[in-house]
Amino acid sequence: MEKENQREEKRYDAIHLLNYICLDSENRQLGQGMARTLNLSETGVKIETHQSIETRDIVFLAIGIGEDIFDIKGKVVYCNRGSEGLFESGVEFYELDFESFGKLKRFIKALEEKNA
């Protein structure tokens, strides 16, 4: 069962395609695939995939938003089967580099202004 909203940052609905690579704790690649974002905040993202992602996995995400690509590392905090048989996973960002964080902040600001 998905945890109640535990992100401190406000979430924004945002549908974007991304590529992900899953690694184990020893940085061995476990799998990769395409996904889409469902919502996004400064601290994490909820993604939808065709494959289940284990909560112990580390993921590298390459999210394309407009002309920007965000390369983000995160850890999977939950994975549940959604209503349409796809999997919904919560990813908490960490080791976010300064450039990617700046792009993410600008994109979230644009979402805030659009929804105001």
N, C-alpha and C positions, 0 to 999 in steps of 0.2 A: 504494500500500500504506500502511495506517495505521501511524503511528509507534508504537513501544512506549510504554507509559505514561510520558509525559514530564512530567505534572503532578506537582508536588511535594506538593500537597495530596491527601488521601485522597478518592477518588471514591465517591459514594453513588448506588446505583440509585434513580432517581426518575422516574416517568412523569407528566408534566404537559403540558398543551397550552400552546402559545405562539403569538404572532403575531410575524412577523419582517419587516423591511424591509431590503433590500440597497442599499447605496450604493457608488458608485465613489469614487476618490480625490478627485474634485472635488465630492463630496456630491450627485451626481445619482442619483435613484432608479432602480435597475435592475430591481427586482421586489419582490414581497412575497408572503406566503403564510402558511399555518398549518403548524405542525410539532409535534413532541412531544419532550420531553427523554428521553434514555436514561439518562444519569448526570450528576451535578452535583458540583462542588467549589467551594471559595471562589475559585478562579481561573479556572474555565471550565466549559463544559457541552458535552455531546455531544448533538446533535439529529438527528432523523430527518425528512426532507422528501421530497416527491414530485419536486422539482426539484433539479438540481445547483446548488451555490453555489460560485462561483469563490473560490480562496484569496486573491485580492487584494481581495475585497470586505470592506467594513465592514458589520456588521449591528446593527440596533437590535432588541432582543428585549423583548417584553412577556410575562413569564411569570406565569401565575396559579397561586398555590399557596395553597390554602385561601381565606381572605378577603384575602390580600395579593397585590398585583401588583408585580412587580419590573420596572423599566425599566432595561435594561442594554445598554451598548454593548460590542461586541466585534469582534475580527477573526477571520476564518475561517483556520484554520491547516492544515486538510486537508478533503477531501471525497472519499468513496469510495462506490461502489455497494454496497449491502448485499445480503444473501442473498435478500431478497424483492423485489428490484428498486427499493427505495427508496434514498435517499441518506443516508449518515451523515456528519455534519460536526462537526469539533471547533472550538469557538469559545473563544478566550481573551478574558476580560473585560479591559476597561480603561476609564478615566474613569468608574468606578463611584462614584456619589454616596454620601455618608455614610448617608443614610436607607436606600437600597437595600442597601448593604453590611450594615447592621444587621439588616435583615429576612432577608437571605440567611444571615447567621451564626446567627440564631435558628432558622431552618428546618433548617440543617445540624446544629445542636445537638440538635434534636428527633429527627432521623434517627439520630444517634449513640446517643441514649438508647433509641430504639426497637430498635436492633440490638444493644444491649448485653446 
